[in-house]
Amino acid sequence: MLGGLKEGFLKLIFPHNCLTCRNHIPTDNPTDVLCQGCLTAIQANVPPFCRRCSRHLEEHFKPGLCAVCATTELYFDRAWAASEYDDFMKKLIHLFKYGQKTSLRILLSQLVFSFLKAYQIDIGHYDVLVPVPLHPTRYRERGYNQAELIASVISQTLAIPLLPQNLLRCRHTQNQARIGRKERWTNIQGAFTIRHSKKFLNRRVLLIDDLLTTGATASEAARVLKETGAARVDVVTVAIASKKHLFD
C-alpha cells in the first residue's frame, strides 16, 4: 500500500515525459525517452548510399560517391550512419551532447543496431571500438563524451573491446559545428595523438561518433590510427548530414 502511494507520488513529481515534445509516455521503462510520435519523426538513412560514407545519394559525382567523397581525400575506409541529420535529429543530438540527456544513449545505439541489421552490415569482426575523443577542456565542461557513451553500449552488446583512452584529443580546436566546411579540415589537423600505439598495430578499428558531417574529424582520427599501424579504420555514427546540411 505504502509502496504504491510512494510510486504514485514520484510519478506526480517526476512524470515520464518525452524529452522533445514533453508529452506523457505511457510506460515505466526508463529507456523509453521519446513518445511514439517523436520516434516516427526520426528519418532513417536510406539508399542509394555513397559507397564510402553512406550519405544518401541525391546526385552522383562519380560512380557511387557523394560530392564530399568524390572531391576529398579521406583516411577512413568506410563509414555507416543510421539516420539523416535533419532538424529533429539535430535537436536530439543537441540534447544528448549539451543538455545532459545521457539516457538518449540507449535509443541512439538502437538506431545504429537497427540500421546495421537492416542492411546486413556485420561489425562483430572488429578488434576494437574507439570513440572519437573530446579535448580535456571540453570534457570537463560537458562531464562526459557522447561518443564514448554510444560506444560503450555497442561494446557491451557485441562484446568488442572498447579503448576509450588511447586515441586522445591533444589540441583544443574550435567547435566544428560553428565553422564552414573548408575550415573544418584545417581546424582539425593535428588534433589527435595516440597513447599505447601497440594496441592498434594490425588491428581493425571501428570509430564511433554521433555525427558525420564533412567527415573531417573521422578522417583525421583515422589518419593518426593508420600511421600508428591500424590495418583498417571504419566509422559508425548515429547520423549523417545531407548535402543541404553541409556548410559551404
Phi and psi in degrees as GROMACS dihedral restraints (atoms count N, CA, C in turn):
[ dihedral_restraints ]
;  ai    aj    ak    al  type     phi  dphi    fc
    3     4     5     6     1   -65.8    20    10
    4     5     6     7     1   -35.3    20    10
    6     7     8     9     1   -63.1    20    10
    7     8     9    10     1   -40.2    20    10
    9    10    11    12     1   -67.0    20    10
   10    11    12    13     1   -38.6    20    10
   12    13    14    15     1   -65.9    20    10
   13    14    15    16     1   -40.8    20    10
   15    16    17    18     1   -64.0    20    10
   16    17    18    19     1   -42.7    20    10
   18    19    20    21     1   -63.0    20    10
   19    20    21    22     1   -42.8    20    10
   21    22    23    24     1   -64.4    20    10
   22    23    24    25     1   -38.5    20    10
   24    25    26    27     1   -64.6    20    10
   25    26    27    28     1   -41.9    20    10
   27    28    29    30     1   -64.3    20    10
   28    29    30    31     1   -36.1    20    10
   30    31    32    33     1   -67.6    20    10
   31    32    33    34     1   -31.0    20    10
   33    34    35    36     1   -69.6    20    10
   34    35    36    37     1   -39.6    20    10
   36    37    38    39     1   -77.8    20    10
   37    38    39    40     1   -41.8    20    10
   39    40    41    42     1  -122.0    20    10
   40    41    42    43     1    72.9    20    10
   42    43    44    45     1   -64.9    20    10
   43    44    45    46     1   148.2    20    10
   45    46    47    48     1   -85.1    20    10
   46    47    48    49     1    91.5    20    10
   48    49    50    51     1  -112.1    20    10
   49    50    51    52     1   155.0    20    10
   51    52    53    54     1   -62.4    20    10
   52    53    54    55     1   136.7    20    10
   54    55    56    57     1   -66.8    20    10
   55    56    57    58     1   -23.4    20    10
   57    58    59    60     1  -101.4    20    10
   58    59    60    61     1   -49.2    20    10
   60    61    62    63     1  -101.4    20    10
   61    62    63    64     1    -9.6    20    10
   63    64    65    66     1    70.2    20    10
   64    65    66    67     1     8.4    20    10
   66    67    68    69     1   -68.3    20    10
   67    68    69    70     1   152.5    20    10
   69    70    71    72     1   -68.0    20    10
   70    71    72    73     1   139.2    20    10
   72    73    74    75     1  -104.0    20    10
   73    74    75    76     1   117.9    20    10
   75    76    77    78     1   -81.8    20    10
   76    77    78    79     1    44.3    20    10
   78    79    80    81     1  -138.8    20    10
   79    80    81    82     1   162.9    20    10
   81    82    83    84     1  -102.4    20    10
   82    83    84    85     1     4.9    20    10
   84    85    86    87     1   -75.5    20    10
   85    86    87    88     1   117.2    20    10
   87    88    89    90     1   -65.6    20    10
   88    89    90    91     1   -17.2    20    10
   90    91    92    93     1   -83.0    20    10
   91    92    93    94     1    -9.6    20    10
   93    94    95    96     1   -82.8    20    10
   94    95    96    97     1    95.7    20    10
   96    97    98    99     1  -105.3    20    10
   97    98    99   100     1   -12.3    20    10
   99   100   101   102     1  -122.9    20    10
  100   101   102   103     1   146.7    20    10
  102   103   104   105     1   -73.5    20    10
  103   104   105   106     1   169.8    20    10
  105   106   107   108     1   -62.8    20    10
  106   107   108   109     1   -36.7    20    10
  108   109   110   111     1   -63.1    20    10
  109   110   111   112     1   -41.8    20    10
  111   112   113   114     1   -73.7    20    10
  112   113   114   115     1   -32.0    20    10
  114   115   116   117     1   -60.4    20    10
  115   116   117   118     1   -41.6    20    10
  117   118   119   120     1   -72.5    20    10
  118   119   120   121     1   -12.8    20    10
  120   121   122   123     1   -79.2    20    10
  121   122   123   124     1   -13.8    20    10
  123   124   125   126     1   -72.7    20    10
  124   125   126   127     1   125.0    20    10
  126   127   128   129     1   -97.1    20    10
  127   128   129   130     1   113.6    20    10
  129   130   131   132     1   -67.8    20    10
  130   131   132   133     1   149.6    20    10
  132   133   134   135     1   -75.4    20    10
  133   134   135   136     1   123.8    20    10
  135   136   137   138     1  -124.9    20    10
  136   137   138   139     1   156.2    20    10
  138   139   140   141     1   -68.4    20    10
  139   140   141   142     1   162.6    20    10
  141   142   143   144     1   -74.6    20    10
  142   143   144   145     1   139.2    20    10
  144   145   146   147     1   -99.9    20    10
  145   146   147   148     1   148.1    20    10
  147   148   149   150     1   -61.9    20    10
  148   149   150   151     1   133.7    20    10
  150   151   152   153     1   -74.5    20    10
  151   152   153   154     1    -3.8    20    10
  153   154   155   156     1  -106.0    20    10
  154   155   156   157     1   -48.7    20    10
  156   157   158   159     1  -114.4    20    10
  157   158   159   160     1    -7.1    20    10
  159   160   161   162     1    73.2    20    10
  160   161   162   163     1    10.5    20    10
  162   163   164   165     1   -62.8    20    10
  163   164   165   166     1   139.3    20    10
  165   166   167   168     1   -61.2    20    10
  166   167   168   169     1   129.0    20    10
  168   169   170   171     1   -84.3    20    10
  169   170   171   172     1   105.0    20    10
  171   172   173   174     1   -84.1    20    10
  172   173   174   175     1   -30.1    20    10
  174   175   176   177     1  -154.9    20    10
  175   176   177   178     1   148.3    20    10
  177   178   179   180     1   -98.7    20    10
  178   179   180   181     1   128.6    20    10
  180   181   182   183     1   -98.2    20    10
  181   182   183   184     1   -33.5    20    10
  183   184   185   186     1  -139.7    20    10
  184   185   186   187     1   164.2    20    10
  186   187   188   189     1   -52.7    20    10
  187   188   189   190     1   109.8    20    10
  189   190   191   192     1    80.0    20    10
  190   191   192   193     1     7.6    20    10
  192   193   194   195     1  -114.7    20    10
  193   194   195   196     1   144.4    20    10
  195   196   197   198     1   -81.2    20    10
  196   197   198   199     1   176.7    20    10
  198   199   200   201     1   -61.0    20    10
  199   200   201   202     1   -39.1    20    10
  201   202   203   204     1   -67.6    20    10
  202   203   204   205     1   -50.5    20    10
  204   205   206   207     1   -69.7    20    10
  205   206   207   208     1   -25.6    20    10
  207   208   209   210     1   -76.8    20    10
  208   209   210   211     1   -20.1    20    10
  210   211   212   213     1  -121.8    20    10
  211   212   213   214     1     4.4    20    10
  213   214   215   216     1  -131.9    20    10
  214   215   216   217     1   139.4    20    10
  216   217   218   219     1   -80.9    20    10
  217   218   219   220     1   117.4    20    10
  219   220   221   222     1  -112.7    20    10
  220   221   222   223     1   142.3    20    10
  222   223   224   225     1   -96.8    20    10
  223   224   225   226     1   -17.1    20    10
  225   226   227   228     1   -79.7    20    10
  226   227   228   229     1   154.0    20    10
  228   229   230   231     1   -82.5    20    10
  229   230   231   232     1   -39.0    20    10
  231   232   233   234     1  -157.5    20    10
  232   233   234   235     1   148.2    20    10
  234   235   236   237     1  -136.2    20    10
  235   236   237   238     1   145.8    20    10
  237   238   239   240     1  -130.3    20    10
  238   239   240   241     1   140.4    20    10
  240   241   242   243     1  -133.2    20    10
  241   242   243   244     1   138.6    20    10
  243   244   245   246     1   -82.2    20    10
  244   245   246   247     1   -29.4    20    10
  246   247   248   249     1  -143.5    20    10
  247   248   249   250     1   166.8    20    10
  249   250   251   252     1   -83.0    20    10
  250   251   252   253     1   141.7    20    10
  252   253   254   255     1   -87.8    20    10
  253   254   255   256     1    72.8    20    10
  255   256   257   258     1   -93.7    20    10
  256   257   258   259     1  -171.1    20    10
  258   259   260   261     1   -62.5    20    10
  259   260   261   262     1   -36.9    20    10
  261   262   263   264     1   -70.3    20    10
  262   263   264   265     1   -45.0    20    10
  264   265   266   267     1   -65.7    20    10
  265   266   267   268     1   -34.0    20    10
  267   268   269   270     1   -59.7    20    10
  268   269   270   271     1   -41.3    20    10
  270   271   272   273     1   -64.8    20    10
  271   272   273   274     1   -43.3    20    10
  273   274   275   276     1   -62.1    20    10
  274   275   276   277     1   -47.8    20    10
  276   277   278   279     1   -66.3    20    10
  277   278   279   280     1   -35.4    20    10
  279   280   281   282     1   -63.3    20    10
  280   281   282   283     1   -42.7    20    10
  282   283   284   285     1   -62.0    20    10
  283   284   285   286     1   -40.7    20    10
  285   286   287   288     1   -67.5    20    10
  286   287   288   289     1   -44.7    20    10
  288   289   290   291     1   -80.1    20    10
  289   290   291   292     1   -42.5    20    10
  291   292   293   294     1  -115.2    20    10
  292   293   294   295     1   -12.9    20    10
  294   295   296   297     1  -102.5    20    10
  295   296   297   298     1    10.5    20    10
  297   298   299   300     1    62.1    20    10
  298   299   300   301     1    20.3    20    10
  300   301   302   303     1   -89.8    20    10
  301   302   303   304     1    65.3    20    10
  303   304   305   306     1   -69.2    20    10
  304   305   306   307     1   -16.5    20    10
  306   307   308   309     1   -62.9    20    10
  307   308   309   310     1   -17.0    20    10
  309   310   311   312     1   -67.6    20    10
  310   311   312   313     1   -12.7    20    10
  312   313   314   315     1   -59.5    20    10
  313   314   315   316     1   -33.3    20    10
  315   316   317   318     1   -69.7    20    10
  316   317   318   319     1   -49.4    20    10
  318   319   320   321     1   -60.6    20    10
  319   320   321   322     1   -46.7    20    10
  321   322   323   324     1   -65.9    20    10
  322   323   324   325     1   -36.6    20    10
  324   325   326   327     1   -66.6    20    10
  325   326   327   328     1   -38.2    20    10
  327   328   329   330     1   -63.6    20    10
  328   329   330   331     1   -35.7    20    10
  330   331   332   333     1   -61.2    20    10
  331   332   333   334     1   -42.2    20    10
  333   334   335   336     1   -62.4    20    10
  334   335   336   337     1   -48.5    20    10
  336   337   338   339     1   -61.9    20    10
  337   338   339   340     1   -40.3    20    10
  339   340   341   342     1   -63.4    20    10
  340   341   342   343     1   -41.7    20    10
  342   343   344   345     1   -64.0    20    10
  343   344   345   346     1   -47.5    20    10
  345   346   347   348     1   -62.3    20    10
  346   347   348   349     1   -39.0    20    10
  348   349   350   351     1   -68.4    20    10
  349   350   351   352     1   -42.1    20    10
  351   352   353   354     1   -60.9    20    10
  352   353   354   355     1   -35.5    20    10
  354   355   356   357     1  -109.4    20    10
  355   356   357   358     1    16.7    20    10
  357   358   359   360     1    52.3    20    10
  358   359   360   361     1    48.2    20    10
  360   361   362   363     1   -99.0    20    10
  361   362   363   364     1   115.1    20    10
  363   364   365   366     1   -94.3    20    10
  364   365   366   367     1   115.7    20    10
  366   367   368   369     1  -107.9    20    10
  367   368   369   370     1     8.7    20    10
  369   370   371   372     1   -72.1    20    10
  370   371   372   373     1   -11.9    20    10
  372   373   374   375     1   -90.7    20    10
  373   374   375   376     1    -1.3    20    10
  375   376   377   378     1   -72.8    20    10
  376   377   378   379     1   147.7    20    10
  378   379   380   381     1   -78.5    20    10
  379   380   381   382     1   -38.1    20    10
  381   382   383   384     1  -146.2    20    10
  382   383   384   385     1   152.3    20    10
  384   385   386   387     1  -106.1    20    10
  385   386   387   388     1   137.5    20    10
  387   388   389   390     1  -132.0    20    10
  388   389   390   391     1   115.5    20    10
  390   391   392   393     1   -74.6    20    10
  391   392   393   394     1   141.9    20    10
  393   394   395   396     1   -64.6    20    10
  394   395   396   397     1   122.7    20    10
  396   397   398   399     1   -82.2    20    10
  397   398   399   400     1   161.0    20    10
  399   400   401   402     1  -100.0    20    10
  400   401   402   403     1   153.4    20    10
  402   403   404   405     1   -67.0    20    10
  403   404   405   406     1   145.2    20    10
  405   406   407   408     1   -51.9    20    10
  406   407   408   409     1   -35.4    20    10
  408   409   410   411     1   -63.5    20    10
  409   410   411   412     1   -45.7    20    10
  411   412   413   414     1   -69.1    20    10
  412   413   414   415     1   -34.9    20    10
  414   415   416   417     1   -62.8    20    10
  415   416   417   418     1   -42.7    20    10
  417   418   419   420     1   -64.0    20    10
  418   419   420   421     1   -38.0    20    10
  420   421   422   423     1   -65.8    20    10
  421   422   423   424     1   -41.5    20    10
  423   424   425   426     1   -88.1    20    10
  424   425   426   427     1   -36.6    20    10
  426   427   428   429     1    92.8    20    10
  427   428   429   430     1    -5.8    20    10
  429   430   431   432     1  -166.3    20    10
  430   431   432   433     1   162.6    20    10
  432   433   434   435     1  -108.7    20    10
  433   434   435   436     1   115.2    20    10
  435   436   437   438     1   -61.5    20    10
  436   437   438   439     1   -35.0    20    10
  438   439   440   441     1   -65.9    20    10
  439   440   441   442     1   -37.4    20    10
  441   442   443   444     1   -67.8    20    10
  442   443   444   445     1   -35.7    20    10
  444   445   446   447     1   -62.8    20    10
  445   446   447   448     1   -43.8    20    10
  447   448   449   450     1   -67.4    20    10
  448   449   450   451     1   -44.0    20    10
  450   451   452   453     1   -61.1    20    10
  451   452   453   454     1   -35.3    20    10
  453   454   455   456     1   -64.3    20    10
  454   455   456   457     1   -41.2    20    10
  456   457   458   459     1   -64.6    20    10
  457   458   459   460     1   -44.6    20    10
  459   460   461   462     1   -63.9    20    10
  460   461   462   463     1   -41.6    20    10
  462   463   464   465     1   -61.4    20    10
  463   464   465   466     1   -45.9    20    10
  465   466   467   468     1   -66.6    20    10
  466   467   468   469     1   -36.8    20    10
  468   469   470   471     1   -71.4    20    10
  469   470   471   472     1   -41.0    20    10
  471   472   473   474     1  -103.3    20    10
  472   473   474   475     1    -1.5    20    10
  474   475   476   477     1    57.6    20    10
  475   476   477   478     1    41.6    20    10
  477   478   479   480     1  -102.1    20    10
  478   479   480   481     1   129.9    20    10
  480   481   482   483     1   -56.8    20    10
  481   482   483   484     1   139.5    20    10
  483   484   485   486     1  -107.1    20    10
  484   485   486   487     1   127.3    20    10
  486   487   488   489     1  -115.2    20    10
  487   488   489   490     1    87.7    20    10
  489   490   491   492     1   -86.3    20    10
  490   491   492   493     1   -12.6    20    10
  492   493   494   495     1  -122.2    20    10
  493   494   495   496     1    29.0    20    10
  495   496   497   498     1  -114.3    20    10
  496   497   498   499     1   -29.8    20    10
  498   499   500   501     1   -97.5    20    10
  499   500   501   502     1   119.6    20    10
  501   502   503   504     1  -118.6    20    10
  502   503   504   505     1   147.9    20    10
  504   505   506   507     1   -91.2    20    10
  505   506   507   508     1   107.4    20    10
  507   508   509   510     1   -97.5    20    10
  508   509   510   511     1   -11.9    20    10
  510   511   512   513     1  -128.8    20    10
  511   512   513   514     1   129.5    20    10
  513   514   515   516     1   -80.3    20    10
  514   515   516   517     1   107.7    20    10
  516   517   518   519     1  -101.5    20    10
  517   518   519   520     1   167.8    20    10
  519   520   521   522     1   -63.4    20    10
  520   521   522   523     1   151.0    20    10
  522   523   524   525     1   -61.2    20    10
  523   524   525   526     1   122.5    20    10
  525   526   527   528     1   -59.3    20    10
  526   527   528   529     1   -31.4    20    10
  528   529   530   531     1   -69.0    20    10
  529   530   531   532     1   -15.4    20    10
  531   532   533   534     1  -103.0    20    10
  532   533   534   535     1     4.7    20    10
  534   535   536   537     1  -126.5    20    10
  535   536   537   538     1   165.8    20    10
  537   538   539   540     1   -74.4    20    10
  538   539   540   541     1   171.1    20    10
  540   541   542   543     1   -59.4    20    10
  541   542   543   544     1   -47.6    20    10
  543   544   545   546     1   -66.0    20    10
  544   545   546   547     1   -39.4    20    10
  546   547   548   549     1   -68.2    20    10
  547   548   549   550     1   -25.0    20    10
  549   550   551   552     1   -60.4    20    10
  550   551   552   553     1   -36.3    20    10
  552   553   554   555     1   -69.6    20    10
  553   554   555   556     1   -41.8    20    10
  555   556   557   558     1   -75.9    20    10
  556   557   558   559     1   -32.2    20    10
  558   559   560   561     1   -63.1    20    10
  559   560   561   562     1   -35.8    20    10
  561   562   563   564     1   -91.8    20    10
  562   563   564   565     1    -9.6    20    10
  564   565   566   567     1   -61.2    20    10
  565   566   567   568     1   131.2    20    10
  567   568   569   570     1    73.1    20    10
  568   569   570   571     1    16.5    20    10
  570   571   572   573     1   -85.2    20    10
  571   572   573   574     1   -12.4    20    10
  573   574   575   576     1  -120.4    20    10
  574   575   576   577     1   151.6    20    10
  576   577   578   579     1  -141.8    20    10
  577   578   579   580     1   168.9    20    10
  579   580   581   582     1  -117.7    20    10
  580   581   582   583     1   137.0    20    10
  582   583   584   585     1  -110.1    20    10
  583   584   585   586     1   139.1    20    10
  585   586   587   588     1    56.9    20    10
  586   587   588   589     1    63.8    20    10
  588   589   590   591     1   -62.0    20    10
  589   590   591   592     1   -25.7    20    10
  591   592   593   594     1   -62.7    20    10
  592   593   594   595     1   -22.0    20    10
  594   595   596   597     1   -69.1    20    10
  595   596   597   598     1   -15.1    20    10
  597   598   599   600     1  -107.4    20    10
  598   599   600   601     1    -4.6    20    10
  600   601   602   603     1   -62.5    20    10
  601   602   603   604     1   120.6    20    10
  603   604   605   606     1    60.7    20    10
  604   605   606   607     1    21.4    20    10
  606   607   608   609     1   -95.7    20    10
  607   608   609   610     1   149.2    20    10
  609   610   611   612     1   -91.5    20    10
  610   611   612   613     1   115.0    20    10
  612   613   614   615     1  -108.5    20    10
  613   614   615   616     1   135.2    20    10
  615   616   617   618     1  -113.9    20    10
  616   617   618   619     1   111.0    20    10
  618   619   620   621     1   -78.1    20    10
  619   620   621   622     1   139.4    20    10
  621   622   623   624     1  -120.8    20    10
  622   623   624   625     1   132.2    20    10
  624   625   626   627     1  -149.2    20    10
  625   626   627   628     1   172.0    20    10
  627   628   629   630     1   -85.0    20    10
  628   629   630   631     1   -32.4    20    10
  630   631   632   633     1  -145.5    20    10
  631   632   633   634     1   138.7    20    10
  633   634   635   636     1  -113.9    20    10
  634   635   636   637     1   119.2    20    10
  636   637   638   639     1  -108.5    20    10
  637   638   639   640     1   -88.8    20    10
  639   640   641   642     1   -82.4    20    10
  640   641   642   643     1   -19.9    20    10
  642   643   644   645     1    91.4    20    10
  643   644   645   646     1     3.3    20    10
  645   646   647   648     1   -63.0    20    10
  646   647   648   649     1   -46.1    20    10
  648   649   650   651     1   -65.2    20    10
  649   650   651   652     1   -48.8    20    10
  651   652   653   654     1   -62.4    20    10
  652   653   654   655     1   -38.9    20    10
  654   655   656   657     1   -65.9    20    10
  655   656   657   658     1   -43.5    20    10
  657   658   659   660     1   -66.0    20    10
  658   659   660   661     1   -40.1    20    10
  660   661   662   663     1   -62.9    20    10
  661   662   663   664     1   -42.4    20    10
  663   664   665   666     1   -64.6    20    10
  664   665   666   667     1   -38.0    20    10
  666   667   668   669     1   -60.0    20    10
  667   668   669   670     1   -45.9    20    10
  669   670   671   672     1   -65.6    20    10
  670   671   672   673     1   -41.0    20    10
  672   673   674   675     1   -64.3    20    10
  673   674   675   676     1   -40.3    20    10
  675   676   677   678     1   -70.6    20    10
  676   677   678   679     1   -35.5    20    10
  678   679   680   681     1   -63.6    20    10
  679   680   681   682     1   -27.0    20    10
  681   682   683   684     1   -78.5    20    10
  682   683   684   685     1   -17.3    20    10
  684   685   686   687     1   120.3    20    10
  685   686   687   688     1     5.8    20    10
  687   688   689   690     1   -60.9    20    10
  688   689   690   691     1   136.6    20    10
  690   691   692   693     1   -75.3    20    10
  691   692   693   694     1   -33.2    20    10
  693   694   695   696     1  -157.2    20    10
  694   695   696   697     1   144.0    20    10
  696   697   698   699     1  -132.9    20    10
  697   698   699   700     1   115.5    20    10
  699   700   701   702     1  -114.3    20    10
  700   701   702   703     1   169.3    20    10
  702   703   704   705     1  -134.2    20    10
  703   704   705   706     1   139.4    20    10
  705   706   707   708     1  -127.6    20    10
  706   707   708   709     1   130.0    20    10
  708   709   710   711     1  -130.8    20    10
  709   710   711   712     1   161.9    20    10
  711   712   713   714     1   -69.8    20    10
  712   713   714   715     1   -41.8    20    10
  714   715   716   717     1  -139.6    20    10
  715   716   717   718     1   161.4    20    10
  717   718   719   720     1  -138.6    20    10
  718   719   720   721     1   139.8    20    10
  720   721   722   723     1   -77.0    20    10
  721   722   723   724     1   136.3    20    10
  723   724   725   726     1   -79.2    20    10
  724   725   726   727     1   174.0    20    10
  726   727   728   729     1   -56.4    20    10
  727   728   729   730     1   -40.2    20    10
  729   730   731   732     1   -72.4    20    10
  730   731   732   733     1   -15.8    20    10
  732   733   734   735     1   -98.9    20    10
  733   734   735   736     1     0.2    20    10
  735   736   737   738     1   -80.3    20    10
  736   737   738   739     1   145.1    20    10
  738   739   740   741     1   -79.0    20    10
  739   740   741   742     1   141.5    20    10
